[in-house]
Amino acid sequence: VALRESEVRLRAITDSAQDAILMMDPNGLISFWNPAAERILGYTSAEAIGQNLHALIVPPRYHPAHHAAFPTFQQTGLGSIVCQNIDLDARRKDGTETSVQLSLSAIQMKGRWHAVGLLRDITERKRAEEDLHETNRNLETAIARANGLALEAEMANLAKSQFLANMSHEIR
């Protein structure tokens, strides 16, 4: 009874999470996929479970790094992104990419290493950051233009003062 209650509680937590919760078995196959993963990545749990995680959702540009690091992870549970939060892109079912923040952990079960990933969709944050960068670039351009105009005005004022001084001297 206690085990069943624990399973129900865990399912309620993972089903209500706003972030995708994924689990990869020691062979690189998806063994857990919550409803948020369905929403963020577009694959149903039935479509994802048992699939190769990296082939399914990882853009090809990341594959060489994964293939190089995976054997070490399988043996030790260690890797450069394990116990880290990193921003990267994930490939959705429709082929588009979405910006995500990945928090990756390794857990050992029955003597073998599994990976648990929490994926947060950060597309809107990335869009806002890009908008902010664009605004900053535009502001820097406007400041440079304003500084140029101020310099031109200062030079014109200096020329006017020089002209008036010369005219005053000539009149005397």
C-alpha positions in Angstrom: 0.0 0.0 0.0 2.8 2.4 0.9 4.6 1.7 -2.3 1.5 2.3 -4.4 0.9 5.6 -2.6 4.4 6.6 -3.3 4.0 5.7 -7.0 0.8 7.8 -7.1 2.5 10.7 -5.4 5.5 10.6 -7.7 3.2 10.4 -10.8 1.2 13.4 -9.6 4.4 15.4 -9.2 5.9 14.5 -12.6 2.6 14.9 -14.4 2.0 18.4 -12.9 5.6 19.7 -13.5 5.9 22.5 -16.0 9.3 21.4 -17.0 10.0 18.3 -19.1 11.3 15.3 -17.1 13.1 12.7 -19.1 15.0 9.7 -18.2 17.5 7.9 -20.3 18.5 4.3 -19.6 22.2 3.0 -19.8 21.7 2.3 -23.5 20.6 5.8 -24.4 16.9 4.9 -24.7 14.1 7.0 -23.3 12.6 5.3 -20.2 10.5 8.2 -18.8 8.7 11.1 -20.5 6.3 13.3 -18.6 3.4 15.4 -20.0 5.5 18.6 -20.1 7.9 16.8 -22.4 5.0 16.0 -24.6 4.0 19.7 -24.7 7.5 21.1 -25.1 8.9 18.5 -27.6 5.7 17.4 -29.4 6.1 13.6 -29.0 3.7 11.6 -26.9 5.0 9.4 -24.2 4.1 6.4 -26.3 6.1 7.7 -29.2 9.2 8.6 -27.1 9.6 5.7 -24.7 12.1 3.2 -26.0 13.5 5.6 -28.6 17.2 6.7 -28.7 17.1 10.1 -26.8 19.8 11.8 -28.8 18.5 10.6 -32.2 15.0 11.8 -31.3 15.5 15.3 -29.8 19.1 16.3 -30.1 20.1 18.5 -33.1 22.8 16.8 -35.2 25.4 19.4 -34.4 25.5 18.1 -30.8 25.9 14.4 -31.8 29.7 14.3 -32.0 30.1 15.6 -28.5 27.5 13.1 -27.2 29.1 10.1 -29.0 32.5 11.1 -27.5 31.2 11.5 -23.9 28.6 8.7 -23.7 31.0 5.7 -23.1 32.5 7.6 -20.1 29.0 8.4 -18.8 28.0 4.7 -19.1 31.0 3.6 -17.1 31.2 6.4 -14.5 28.0 8.5 -14.5 30.2 11.5 -15.2 30.3 14.0 -18.0 31.0 17.7 -18.7 27.3 18.6 -18.5 26.3 16.2 -15.7 25.2 18.3 -12.6 25.2 21.4 -14.7 22.5 23.8 -16.0 23.1 24.6 -19.7 21.2 26.4 -22.4 21.0 24.6 -25.7 18.5 23.7 -28.4 16.3 20.7 -28.6 14.6 19.3 -31.8 10.8 19.0 -31.7 8.7 16.4 -33.4 8.0 18.9 -36.3 11.7 19.3 -36.9 11.9 22.9 -35.5 14.3 23.7 -32.7 13.4 25.2 -29.4 15.7 26.8 -26.8 15.8 24.8 -23.5 17.7 24.9 -20.3 18.9 21.4 -19.4 19.6 20.3 -15.9 21.2 16.8 -16.1 21.8 14.3 -13.3 23.1 10.8 -13.2 21.6 8.1 -11.1 22.9 4.6 -10.6 20.3 1.8 -10.6 21.2 -1.9 -10.4 24.8 -1.0 -11.0 24.2 0.9 -14.2 24.1 4.7 -14.9 20.9 6.4 -16.0 20.5 10.1 -16.9 17.6 12.3 -15.6 17.1 15.5 -17.5 14.9 18.4 -16.6 14.2 20.6 -19.7 12.8 24.0 -19.3 11.5 25.8 -22.4 13.4 29.1 -22.5 12.3 30.2 -26.0 10.6 33.4 -24.7 13.5 34.3 -22.4 15.9 33.9 -25.4 13.7 36.0 -27.5 13.5 38.7 -24.8 17.3 38.6 -24.5 17.8 39.0 -28.2 15.3 41.9 -28.2 17.3 43.5 -25.4 20.5 43.1 -27.3 19.0 44.6 -30.4 17.7 47.6 -28.3 21.2 48.0 -26.8 22.7 47.9 -30.3 20.2 50.6 -31.5 20.9 52.7 -28.4 24.7 52.5 -28.9 24.2 53.6 -32.6 21.9 56.5 -31.5 24.5 57.5 -28.8 27.3 57.5 -31.4 25.2 59.5 -33.8 24.3 62.0 -31.0 27.9 62.3 -30.0 28.8 62.9 -33.7 26.1 65.6 -34.0 27.3 67.2 -30.7 30.9 67.3 -32.0 29.6 68.9 -35.3 27.6 71.5 -33.3 30.7 72.2 -31.1 32.9 72.7 -34.2 30.2 74.9 -35.8 30.0 77.0 -32.7 33.8 77.3 -32.6 33.8 78.4 -36.3 31.1 80.9 -35.5 33.1 82.3 -32.6 36.2 82.5 -34.7 34.3 84.3 -37.5 32.8 86.8 -35.1 36.2 87.4 -33.5 37.7 88.0 -37.0 34.9 90.3 -38.0 35.1 92.2 -34.8 38.9 92.6 -35.4 38.3 93.8 -39.0 35.6 96.3 -38.0 38.0 97.9 -35.4 
